[in-house]
Amino acid sequence: MNFQIIKTKKINKVNTFAYLALIVLLSSCQKDGIQDLPKRSWELTWSDDFNGTAGSAPDNSKWNFDLGTGTNGWGNSELQTYTNQSSNIQQDGNGRLLITARSGGFTSARINTKGKFAQAYGRFEARIKTTHGPGIWPAFWMMGANIDSKPWPQCGEIDILEQKGQEPHITYSTIHGPGYAGGSSIAKMFSLENDRFDNDFHIYAVEWGTDFIDFYVDNFLFHRITPETLKGKEWVFNQPFFIILNVAIGGNYVGFPTAGTPFPQTMMVDYVKVYKQR
Amino acid sequence: MKNNKTIQTILFNLLGLIILTGIACKKRDVTGLEAPKFPKTADVFIDDFTGDLGYGAFGGSDVRAFSIETRETYNNSRQSMRFDVPDANSPLGSYAGGVFISNSGRDLSGFNALTFYIKANQAITVGEIGFGNDFGANRYVVSIKDLPVATGWKKIIIPIPDPSKLTAEKGLMYYAAAPIGNRGYTFWIDEVKFEKLGTIGLGQASINNGNNTSITTFAGVNTTITGVIATFNLPTGVNQIVNLSTAYFDFKSSNTAVASVNANGVATALSAGTSTITATISGKPATGSLTINCAGRYVNAPTPTRPQSNVISIFSDAYTNVPVNYYNGYWAPWQTTISNDFTVNGDNVLNYNVFNFVGMEFTAPTVNATSMTHFHLDAFFPGTIAPGRQLRIILVDFGADRSFGGGDDTRHSTTFTAPTLVSQSWVQLDIPFSAMPGLVSRNNIAQIILEGGDNSTLYVDNVYFWR
């Protein structure tokens, strides 16, 4: 990644920027490096702690269901049919949301906050224990709320967490937009050394401003994107985005499940919290 | 046995030096010394054996199957381990198998897996490979059964279900591999070591293969818990099932008046009622259970009524039995059948658990059944009769040489299925010799083999020839 010193209203950001760039460049594969992160202060604007009773559906004042198979497997040749059944999605009565992918006719669940919550800029974080197995694809991501008038990829997409179940030690962050979508999206992986993400809860977050999109795992910054990263392509990240949570099975991104894929696979979400900068 | 002579020489010389210098020193105070700790060495075989390893071949195997290889090595390392599995019926041994033992033992509690690379000269399956077999108590055995091996090197991970138990383990690795399609083959293993991997998913142990099943049994009868496995998730996201010994588990009976269970996973029914056997491993529950429905008093097989003079008895309380070598030959390595024979009110019963096949043998002397007309056996199936289930009864005559093989043995197999086979009621089976033409002569009958088991339980009583 190349960084130029840019003019910005916040003077103190410049030094931090360059210092940060150096550290991120050198240490994006391990968390031992000490990061001098920008000091931002946040106030909570929206959250869901999933404190519903065991077996209950997610709060429908906050979430909608995406149901069925979408178009062409939700655009990716995914194999699952999304349902709203408690076997695929429920709160567990212990403060967690469970999204479960099942076999025998692949089913799973996908929920979003479109029309109920969207925000431009801020910090979007979730504490999640993910899944494993070839072809299993959990995700915590966002798309532009203008998607109905500006279809994808013009609306923009920010992927905070995506994993491929056959390599449970790697997590990916990605943005999609016009000219940098699908196969040419801007992605970066973060890999655990001698550990894997599905053994425990981890915090996945994005901090997003007018000229930066920073991806974190457990408060370690591993991927920074700025308008310069797009090399002249259009920065479409200046409007509100809504949130999506799902577990997909198969498809062009992750590959297909095999006979060795253990089912069912449950992604556990402890909370989703959204902040804006003070 | 492979020794690293260089290290031995150095140690020997060092020892000599210490002895020489020690003579002139003061007498040491040896109180308060700690017991020697077992080494925590991780490496087993990298380019050669690490530490004090020896190799012992299993009985019946080709003792020369294992050798050190210098060409087919992983990642161009100096040496690897080579295993040449013989053809079936090779006079040198019918399979390859053995144990790599550390004579002093190691503290493996800081590791969570045995790992190695393996490849073969063709696509094969290694029947069993693991650790914990120490040619002795074999207390903490863990193994993978039927491991597929390809022609390219692949890393195998065998997780340790509870490393805290392996503080003094001698059995670092063992294997058994049989010919495939009666032909032998070659495989290689390299980079054998213990590791502590953070990339293995948290394991789940199970008894009864994770199933909740029940059996009906009788007071005084033992049942061994089987299907003792642990499932781990490998770094590739797929599961690996390993078999482990019962010593890793703590067993519990929910109703100790109805059934007790010992540390080896053997449950004993005590009185009428129901009890569920469960287990934990290092404090965490294992999935699966066995519910014992004790039907109270045992129901005997119908007492035979034929006169003794018309009977040659192999096993029955109603007759005098001829000398029998054994009622269970424990024919390793493929037989799973174990015996938990019981006696209820003076009635002796053969109780075969985990029954796949079993052999009874009588050669001192063999049985001359020429004057007999039939073979009889009573069988009892405590569990359900699965669809397709068979019981095959094979009589074997050793021929004039009165010993196994020699070209003069004959045998006949008779198959029984449902509806003859029923559950929970004695099945009385009679086979006339006229229906066993494969048994060309019957003046040296020496074996009765029962086959067709599906790892369930079978009681047998009243085994005899009659006219």
Interface residues (C-beta under 8 A of the other chain):
Chain A: H132 G133 P134 I136 G165 Q166 E167 P168 H169 L192 E193 N194 D195 R196 D198 N199 T258 G260 T261 P262
Chain B: L197 G198 T199 G201 L202 N233 P235 T236 G237 V238 N239
